[in-house]
Every structure is written in structure tokens, then in C-alpha cells.
Amino acid sequence: MTKMQAKYLGDLRVQCRHESGALLETDAPKDNFGKGEKFSPTDLLPIALATCMLTLMGITAQKLGIDLRGATFDVEKEMAKAPRRIARIQATFRCSFMPTIEIQQKLEEAAMSCPVHHSLHPEIVQDIHFHWGV
């Protein structure tokens, strides 16, 4: 297991420490009494999805001898009001490299095998798009 700690700093800010010593701070969003100056806790879920997908695509790309450096996922979240929760995540992958259809399929399958993707509640709509050669 990976050990992490969350510590309340006040003013709706929380500092997270990974067992490696890496730090991350969150802030409540503006629409929920915060300043919105840092990732909110609900921002971390869609960015976790994006980073997980990129990591698995990167592993597959390495195995195929492909460099995906510079590839991106733009992510947006849509919140539901009652109860307040993430209702939808839109993720758009972009890569300037244009691989063959076979390699695109392998990389996209790797992305869709992401543990974060499979851990999300089925009521959260995941709208995921891949754009190659852009």
C-alpha cells in the first residue's frame, strides 16, 4: 500500500504528502466558499484519470518504441448539485504524432484499461475522445 497524509491548513486548504515526500495542496473552489487558487478535491479526480491514461499509454508506447512526449489530455468536469458530486468528465487526448490505426488502437486500449477509469462510479459519465496528428 502507498501511504499518504492529508493535513488541514485552514482557510479551506489541505496539504497532501505522499510517502516520497512530494506535496500537493488543494483549495475549495470559488463556488463552494474557497478561493479557487489551487486544484480542488474534485479537480483531482479528472486529472487523476488523465494522468493515469497518459501513463498507461506511455508504458505501451515505450514497449512499441514510440515517443508520446508532448501528448496531452484536456479534462473538464461537470458537477451535479444534489447531491454535490462529479456528474461528467470530458477528456480529450491530442497528439501531434500520427501512428498507424493498429498502434492507435493499442494506445487507446491502454488508456481505457486505466485503473482510475475502472474505479469511477458508473453514474459518472466519461466522455473520452482521441485526436491523432493534430
N, C-alpha and C positions, 0 to 999 in steps of 0.2 A: 504494500500500500504506500501511497505517497502522502507525506504529512504536510499539512498547510495550516495556517492560522489566520483568522480574521480578527482585527482589533479595532474597536470603535474609537475614533479620534475626536468625536464631537462635530457639531455643525453638519450632521448627516453625511460625514465622511468615514470611510472604513479603509484601513490599510491591511493588505493581504501579504503574507510572507510565505513563500514556497520553501520547502526544506533545503533548496540550493542556496537560499538567501535572497533570491530575486523578490522584488517588491512591486506591488500594484496597488493603486488607490482607486476607490470608487467614490462617486458623489451622487446624491439623489438628483434626478432630472428636474428641470425647471417646472414641469407640470405636476411635480409631486414634492413641492416645498424645498427643492435643492437649488444649487447654483448652476448645475449642468456643465461644470467645468472639466469633468473627467468622465470616464466610462461610468454609466450607471450599472447597477447589478443586472438589470435586464438587457443592457447592451452586451454584456459578457457572453450571453447565450448565443446570439447570432454570430459574434466574432469567434467564439469557440467552434461553431460549425464551420465557418470559413477557414480558420487555421487548420482544423482537423482535415478538411477536404484537401487543402493545398499540401499538407504534409503527406497524406496518402498518395496523392498524385505525384509528389516529388519522389517518394520511395519507388513507385512504379516507373517513373521517368528515368531514375538512376539505373534501374535494372535493364531498361531498354536503351541506355546510353544517350538519353535525351536531356538537354538542359532547359528546364522550365523557368529559369531565373527571370524575374520581371512579370510573371503571370500574376493576375490579381483576381480576387473575389470582392465585388462591391456588395455589401449587405445592408438591408433595411429591415426594420421590424415594425409591425403594426400592433398596437396594444388594444385589448378589449377592456371595456370599462367595468363590467360586473360579472364575475369578479375581475379585478385588475390582473391581467396576465398577458403574455405574448400570444397573439392570435395567429400571426402570419409572419413568416420570414421570407424575404425575397433575396436570392443570392444570384449574382451574375458574374460568371467567370469570363475573363478575357485573357487571350494570349496572342502575341504577335506571330508566334511560330505556327505554321500550318502543316501538321502531321498528316499521314495517311488516315483514311477513315478507320482502319483497323486499330491504329495507335490511339486515335481519338476515343474510340470505344473502350479500349483498355484503361485509358486515363480517366474517363468519365465513370466507368465501373468502379475504379479505385476510389474516386471521390464519393460515390454513393454507398461505399462499404464503410464509411466513416462511423466510428462508434458514437459520436455525438448525434449524427443523423438518426441512428437507430435507437438512441436513448430518449429522443424527444417524444412527448405525448402525441398520440395520433391526431388529436384535435388541433395541433399546431400545423397550419398549412405551410408546407415547404415548397416554395416556388423557385426552382433552381434551373438556370439557363447556362449554356456553354457557348462561347463565341471564340472561334479559332481564326487566326490570320488577320486579326484586327489591331 
